[in-house]
Amino acid sequence: MTAEDEATGTAVTAAEIARLAGVTRAAVSNWRRRRSDFPSPVGGTSASPLFSLPQVQQWLQGQREGREVSGEVRLWQALRGTYGEEMVTALAAVGDYLLGGRGELTDQTARETVDGLVAERMPTEVMDGLVARLLESSTRAALDGASTLRLARAVRGFAGETSGAVFDPACGIGSLLVAVSSGTVGSRLGQDTHADATRLARVRAALSVVEAGAPAQVVVGDSLRADAFPDLRADLVVCEPPTAVADWGREQLLIDPRWEAGVPSRRESELAWLQHCYHHTAPGGRAVVALPASVAHRRSGRRIRAELVRRGCVTAVVGLPPGLAASHALPLHLWVLSRPADPRRTSGTVRMVDLSANSPDGPWQPQPHQEAEVPLIDLLNDEVDLTPSRYVREPEADYVAEYAALRRDLGARLSRLQALLPELPPRDGSSGLDEGAPVTMSDLLAAGLVNLDGEDLTSLSDQLDPDYVRGFANSTENARRSTSASGTFRADLRAARLPRMDIERQHRYGDAFRLLGAFERELAELATTGDRAMQLARDGLTSGALDPPPTQNNGSVEPPEHD
């Protein structure tokens, strides 16, 4: 910890503040922009600032937030106070303590908090919560090979069940190794170059099998240069190897027997890892390897890709949605390899799956239109491009039925729009409001009558109709008050003013604002439906699925006139 950290206390990220306060990261961003008294950063970068934990706690208490701190948060704070940025080491110590060790976790507060958490939940749940926090913290940037929990779930979905050995040759903190573990697995083995990550992976693997009694062995070392398990043939191999490694040991490993499909070039370290995983796959077993999407089409790797396809090693390639990698923003593919029990019987196709349009949280079961069985001969061309989106196509639209349905939907929405837009008679006597001096939103907030969470404004009192409050708060006049002299818009609803009126009159305004809100939503849906109908009509006409309408007497069709 730096001298600055010692002066200000433990530093925390915005994500950690959100967890501490029980809010979203967006809420913390709103606090930073709109609350002038929010603590200033004490370190980090402009993209990932760090804040003093004591200052944040004091500010949250003043905002009546964060009073109830969970045991998990207290444990994280105690670990940060003892270990600083070495949180991988801290979590390994917690894991050792959960397994019965007493020498690693020396902080008494941390021990007592762990004991309290274990009284309420399983040890694996305690560790999973800490790992999730680790992957969202500033420490994540320094983690090489720490697979995200989303990727771990995707790998588990395509790995299936196994009753034999599971191996991860670049296991990092063990997320993939743990994700595919179950009570039927015979043993778990892993290797990684980072000693601290290996310790954490070891205790996580041990915790995941403590009931089943299956052994877990994770060792330190470079799996390509110094394979710790040269004779291992696993039923399931999972791996997210390091990417774009310039020196992976090619010169020292030129005659290594692992390169069944050919020696990878210096720029194709991922294909070295892919063959390493396949080498450790037992007959009848499979490997699931997460690789950057570029590995499927890079020119320098086409010879090895062709040989893997020709030998029947590649069972499937799965295109994943963005946001699943921890250390880079590149899209990922899952390569599913299998080693046939009988080399003479191999599949004649490769299953291509394109889930790139799915949510990063899944689902991982593809729909029929998201996959295709591609014959090997169609892949073995000059490019040997194994990108799933090249072979998986969206189903052809049913232009006739869908266009007719959209026209009916448009008609129904137009009818609803007219009913939703209220008739608003002119106000008697005056063109303005004469309800007395307005009340400011800041006064209502101070009195506890309303609550403002970012842009979400809610009424906490039966004295105030919620839609009356939101309607006037978002008026054009109040929007002008939120605009600075330079013309820069800053939405600060605390400066809004509301006219004073009795609750019955508030309800009348609230009813009108509710109808206008429903009208606005329906109008937006109408625009979306209209855009879809227009595009479908054009595509149907140009593809020959739809015919233009019959012409009138003058030989042309005129659009109806507007009133």
Order of alpha helices (4+ residues) and beta strands (2+ residues): alpha-beta-alpha-alpha-beta-beta-alpha-alpha-alpha-alpha-alpha-alpha-beta-alpha-beta-alpha-beta-beta-alpha-beta-alpha-beta-beta-beta-beta-alpha-alpha-beta-alpha-beta-beta-alpha-alpha-beta-alpha
